[in-house]
Amino acid sequence: MYAIFTMRKLQLTQRINQLQYRQMQLAQRLADLSAYAGNIADGIITPNEFMNSPASIFGVQMNYLNSSIPKALYQAGTATQMYMTNINNMNTMSGGHYGMAVDPSNPNSIYVNQYFVFNSYLKQALEAAGKAEAAKIKQMETNIQSEKLQIDTQLKAAEKELEGVEEAESKGIERSTPKYA
C-alpha cells in the first residue's frame, strides 16, 4: 500500500520542482524587464546601458532601437519643417517684423535655431517612444506577477499534499512492517 504513496510522492516532488523552476524563470524575466525599463526610461539606450544589460534582452533592445530612432527622426524632421514653415509664414505676413521682434540685432536669427528645434522635437519623440515601451513592459510585468501568483498557489497546494502523502507513506510502512512478538 505504501508503494502507491511513494509513487505519488515522487510525482508531487517532480511537480514542486517544476513549479519552483518556473518561479525562478519568472523572477529572472522580471529582473530583465526591470533592467530594460530602466534603459529606455529616457527614450534612448546608451552604449553603456546596452553593454551592461542581460543577454536575454539584447534582441528586444535592438528592436526598440531599430524602430524608435528612425521613427523619432522622422517625427522630429516633420515637426521641425512645420515649425519653420509657420515661423517663415509669420515673418512674411508681418513684413519681417516678427524676426525683428525676436532679435532686433539679427532678424534672420529665427532661421538659425532650427537645429535646436529639431533636437528638441527629437528628444520629445524619443521620450514618447520610451513611455510607450514602458507601458508595454508594465503590462508584461503585470502578466508575469499574475502567473507567479498562480504558481505560488499551486506550489502551496502541492507542498501541502506532499506532507499528507509523506505522512500516509510513513503510516503505510509502519503498518506493513512485520511485528515480531
N, C-alpha and C positions, 0 to 999 in steps of 0.2 A: 504494500500500500504506500509505503514511504517513497517508492520509486516514482510514483506519479507526482508527488510533491517536489522531488528532486528535479524532475524534468521541468515542471512549472517554474521552479526557482531559477533554473538556467535560462528559460525564456524571459523571465522578468529581469534577470541580470543583464541579458543582452539588450532588452528594451530600454532599461535605465541607461546603459552605456550609450546607446544610440541617441537618446534624448539629451544626455549631458554633452555629447559631441555636437549635436545641433545647437545647443545653447552656446557652446564655445564659438561655433561658426558665426552665429548671430551677434555675439559680443564683438567679435573681430570686425564684422561688417559695420556695426555701429561706430566702432573706433575709426575705421577707414572713412566712413561717411562724414564723421566729425572733422577729420583732417581735410577732407575735400571741401567741406563747407567753410572751414577757416581759410583755405587757399583762395576761394572765389569770393570772399566777403566784399572785397573792393572791386570785383569785376575782372581782375587781372591775376593771372598766376605768374608770379615772378620765377626766374630760373632757380633761385634758392628754394622757394616753396616746392617747385616741381621736383627738384632733386631730393628733397627731404620727405617726400610723400611715400606712402606704402605702395608697393608694386601693384597691388590689386586695383588701384585707382588710376594707374598710368593711362590706360585706354580712355577712360571716362574724361580725364583731364585733357587729353589730346583732342577728343571730340569736341569738348567745350571750347578749347582754343580755336580749333578749325572752323567752328560755326559762329562763335560770338565775335571774334575780332573782325572778320570780313563784314559781318552784318553791322557792327558798330561803326566801322569805317564808312560804309555806305550811308548809314543814317546820319552820321556827322557831316559827310560831304553834302548830302541833300539839304540838311538843315542850314548849313553854312551858306550854301548857294541861295536858299530862300532868304536868309537873313541879309546877305549882301545885296540881293535884288531889292529888298524893301528899303535898305539904307540908301541905295542909289536912287530909287524912285522918290524917297522923301527929300533927298538933296536936290534932285532935278526939279521936283514940284515946288520947292522953296526957293528956286533960283540960286542955289549954292549957299543959302543962309543956314541950312541945317549944319553943314560942315563948319561954317564959321561959329555956330553956337557950340559945337562940340569942342573945337580947338581953334580959337581965333588966330593963333600964330601959324597954324598949318591946317587949312580947311580940308586937305586931302588925307589927313590922318585917319579919317573914318574908313578908308580902304586898307590901311596898313594893319589894322587889328584883326583881319580875317584869320590869321594863323592862331591867334588867341581864342577867337570864337570857335574855330574848328576844334581845337584841343579841348575846349570846354564842352562842346557837344559830344565829342568822342568819350570824354570821361563820364558824362551823363549816360551815354548809351551803354558803356561797359558796366557801370553800376547797375543799370536796369537789367542787363543780362545776368549779372551776378545775383540780383534779387530774385529773378525768375527761376534761376537754377537752385537757389537756396530754398525756394518754396517747394520745388520737386524733391529736394533732399529731405525736407521736413516731412513730406508725405511718406517717403520711403522709410524714414526713421519711425514714424507712427506705425506703419505696417509691420516693421520688424519688432517693435515693442509689443504689438498685439500678438504676434506669433510667439514671442518669448513668454508672454503671459499664459498662452495656451499650453506651451511646453512645460512651464512650471507646474501648472495644474495636473497635467498628465504625469509628470515626474513624481509629484507628491502622491498621486493615486497608486502608481506602480511601486513606489517605496513602501507605502502602507500595505499593499497587497503582499509584497515580498516579506515583510515582517510576519504577516499571518501565515504565509506558506512555510517560512522557516520554523515557526513555532509548531505548525502541524507536522512538518517533517520530523522535528525532534520527538514529538509525541508518538509519531508512527514508528520511528526507530526504537523508541523506548518500549512500545507495546510489542514489537516483533522480536525483541531480544529475548532469547530463551532464559527462563528463570530456573535456576538450579537450587534445590532446597537442601 
